[in-house]
Amino acid sequence: MKAVSRTPMRVLKTPRVHQTTEKHRRETSEKAKDPVNVFCRVRPLQSDGDLTSLRVKSSTTIALNPHDQLLQHHKQNGAQREIQYIFKHVFQSDATQQDVFASVAQPLVENLVRGRNSLLFTYGVTGSGKTYTMTGNLRHRGIMPRCLDVLFRTISDFQAKKFVFKPDKLNGFEILSEEDALLERQHEMNQRFAGSGRFAYRNKDSDPEIASQASVEPMPLLGLDEDNMYSVFVTYVEIYNNSVYDLLEDSGIQKTLQSKIIREDADHHMFVHGVTEVEVKTVEDALEVFQMGQKKKRMGHTVLNAESSRSHSVFNIRLVQAPTDNQGENVVQDRQKITVSQLSLVDLAGSERSSRTKNTGVRLREAGNINNSLMTLRTCLEYLRENQQAAINGFAHKKIPYRDSKITHMFKNYFDGEGQVSMIVCINPRMEDYDENMQVMKFAEMTQEVQIARATPIKTDLGLTPGRRKANKLFKIAVKNLNELGMSEAKDLKVDVGLVYSLGPDFPFCQVDSPEAEVKIQELMHYLEQRIEKRKRLRANLDIKCDNFRQMLMNLDRDNLQLSTELASLKAVYKQERERSFALEKKVRIHESSIDVLNNTLTKRDRQIEELTFKLNEKENLLTQTEHEKEKQKKKFSSKMAVESDKNKRELEIKLRQQREKLHERMRIKDEKLRLVSNIIRSEDLPSMPRSQSSEDLLNEKDRGPFTARTESSVPATRTDIYATPRHGVAAANNRHRRSRSAGDKWLEHRAANPVPLGTIMQPFLKNRKSVTKLTDMKTLTEHGANKYCLVSQEADTDGDVETKLYKGNVIPTCGGGAQVVFNDIECLKQKSPVHSPTRKRPSNGTMSALGVASALPSTVTSITVQDVASRCNLGIEGHSNKKTKI
Ligand SMILES: Nc1ncnc2c1ncn2[C@@H]1O[C@H](COP(=O)(O)OP(=O)(O)OP(=O)(O)O)[C@@H](O)[C@H]1O
């Protein structure tokens, strides 16, 4: 920044920028001072409807404009329309966190690495983005995590082991021996395992917030002294109501933090007495410590009912560095050689006035304290600037009231001493903040004019060879590699990196015109003798080195010669191998081309297989579909068939029932007829019934069927008479089958197996007869060629009289090849029982009783019923032999 040209100033009507004088600039550079770097960051508007009071005119200039209504008010107060301010850089609302870090904080981290102190603070009204800029959030990491990140990346390979540097509680550090540091490390580890101590809670990778904040990859910084060892320490304090609190303090069960005092160390640096300094080895460690501080801060605020924006937060990063020894492996055990540099990151409280926030009570006190501390900061900077200007003009100095506020007291040595100070002015461009922003700008304007002495880098030169650490490291790697290759001579190799080609300190100051000239000359002589001595030593050393070098060169030359010969032979071998390799390559190419061809074929085949598989799949699908269809049809038909068969079954059942009913009906009619017939038969005195319509005729008529001709006219009336003579010449149903009487009738007698012998005077006349006991079908009739049929039935009545009835009929062949019997005569023969009274009794029912004649009649006769007789009488066999018998 061109310090003077960027001094902001009010512009009257037309914007105008003041330029500081050339004299001021020259004097500043002469004293190697730098102005405070003031940057401006404009945050985005919260909503699109918000009015803005600010306009960014260029990368360094902004203009503040009051709104029209406000303008009226300001005009009345004598304010101007537009005021321009110039900064080192203006970050517009779309500037990224990385932009801000790269421009503002990266140079400060570089300072830190080079051993210089820096201070960076954010200033602005509440909600203007101070914390956002300094700390940021998970997605938009602020300056602090980025500083840590870049710092650790830079020193990662050059860090001292933990506890090599130990804070001495007076803002300085001491160096522990390797053994002591190891003990400390073990102690810490024990504490961690035991779950006590400050970092007992620590668990790496446990906090995603920390992990994400430490995940960017900035480029490491330049300017690192690679022969030094580094350690990073952090402190985190809060200034609230003008009291300093240590946010990393291990307060145990106590909830409230104890306020700390600020003290000055031996080098006139201010520090918080008894503050907890935590050594951190990684960025994650550091962020975890910060988070712990944040937690404490929130807890403290809850206890005190405070607001975070009402306190100043100071996060200090301290880098401790010290040179390494001759071998570049350990830190030189000399605390005088330690360099401590510090980067203080300060997030100031909101700068608004108490009148605006309309605070009362505690809040008013807070606001008052904030105002006081910021006012003191302002006053201090103002006085500082005035003093600096007065010093140029030779005027008296004003006493700067650093002690009036903790924040100024803490950073006194930055302003009084040396270092680099930067400030980011955070602006919320909304119209409501116009007045506050004006105040902020005024402060920024004044701050930019304050000059801070540039820190002189501390050179910790021990006279040791620069780069010794790296050389040593490389040498070790080389030895290790040789050992791995099995070269035994590697063990004896030694590296000499400690050679010093320096004649020592500068000549002492000699002024020989003073009274102490003698002493001075003596000192000078002593110095020169030492120098000559040293030179001799160096010469001798140089000679030895030169001899060694020469010897080495000769060895190298010899080796070179040997190597050249080897190389020539190897070249020849190489040539041969190359030719062979060419031949092999050629073969490979041929094989490759054939592989290509095969691959092509394979691809074609694969494609064909794919196509066929596709077709097969299609076919299979079709088949499955057809089968499915078939199955469906089958199911359909089977269900249809089931329905049909059900229907048929039902119909058949109905028909069967009808048939059965019909049959029953016919049976009933037949029974009825038979009953009548049997009644007629049993009637004792058979009156000569007119033959016109006897029951037998009725029966015959019914049973004859369509193929049977009525015999009524041709057959003479049958008379049932116990004395009836046998009749001959029964009319045939079919004239064609009539037999002549002269031929003689052939009788088929159908009787029981053991008939009761007929003891009657009258014997039945059956000439040319054949007896059968069973008549199953027409075969029996036709077999014997009978044309007459006689059914013999024997019954015993209740008096024991045996009655033998002979039912006679003609056998008439039928058209279907069967035969039928037409009964036309009944003969009744009776035997009187000698044991019973001659009184005749009619049988009570149609069944012949076996009582009384049991001994005389065989059992078969007794079982013959009228029904049986009727059914036998009614036997008409017709049709073919395999046809059912018709009844
Ligand atoms: N440049 C920016 N870009 C995006 N968001 C921002 C920016 N600056 C601030 N904000 C947002 O504005 C809000 C207020 O910001 P922040 O807390 O940093 O203000 P502050 O000045 O620190 O306030 P306080 O004085 O109360 O601490 C936050 O939600 C933050 O994310």
The ligand as an ORCA input file, in Angstrom:
! r2SCAN-3c Opt
* xyz 0 1
  N     -18.843    -11.776      3.350
  C     -19.883    -12.498      3.779
  N     -20.422    -13.392      2.949
  C     -21.453    -14.135      3.351
  N     -21.997    -14.085      4.579
  C     -21.503    -13.206      5.447
  C     -20.428    -12.386      5.095
  N     -20.128    -11.645      6.162
  C     -20.988    -11.989      7.126
  N     -21.816    -12.929      6.699
  C     -22.891    -13.557      7.465
  O     -23.478    -12.572      8.283
  C     -23.775    -13.075      9.558
  C     -23.117    -12.208     10.627
  O     -21.733    -12.281     10.463
  P     -20.725    -12.279     11.694
  O     -21.213    -13.073     12.839
  O     -19.402    -12.627     11.170
  O     -20.775    -10.794     12.125
  P     -19.908    -10.110     13.249
  O     -19.504     -8.795     12.719
  O     -18.848    -11.003     13.717
  O     -20.971     -9.933     14.389
  P     -20.660     -9.826     15.960
  O     -20.145     -8.485     16.207
  O     -21.992    -10.053     16.539
  O     -19.701    -10.906     16.284
  C     -23.273    -14.491      9.610
  O     -24.356    -15.353      9.443
  C     -22.352    -14.590      8.433
  O     -22.379    -15.877      7.881
*
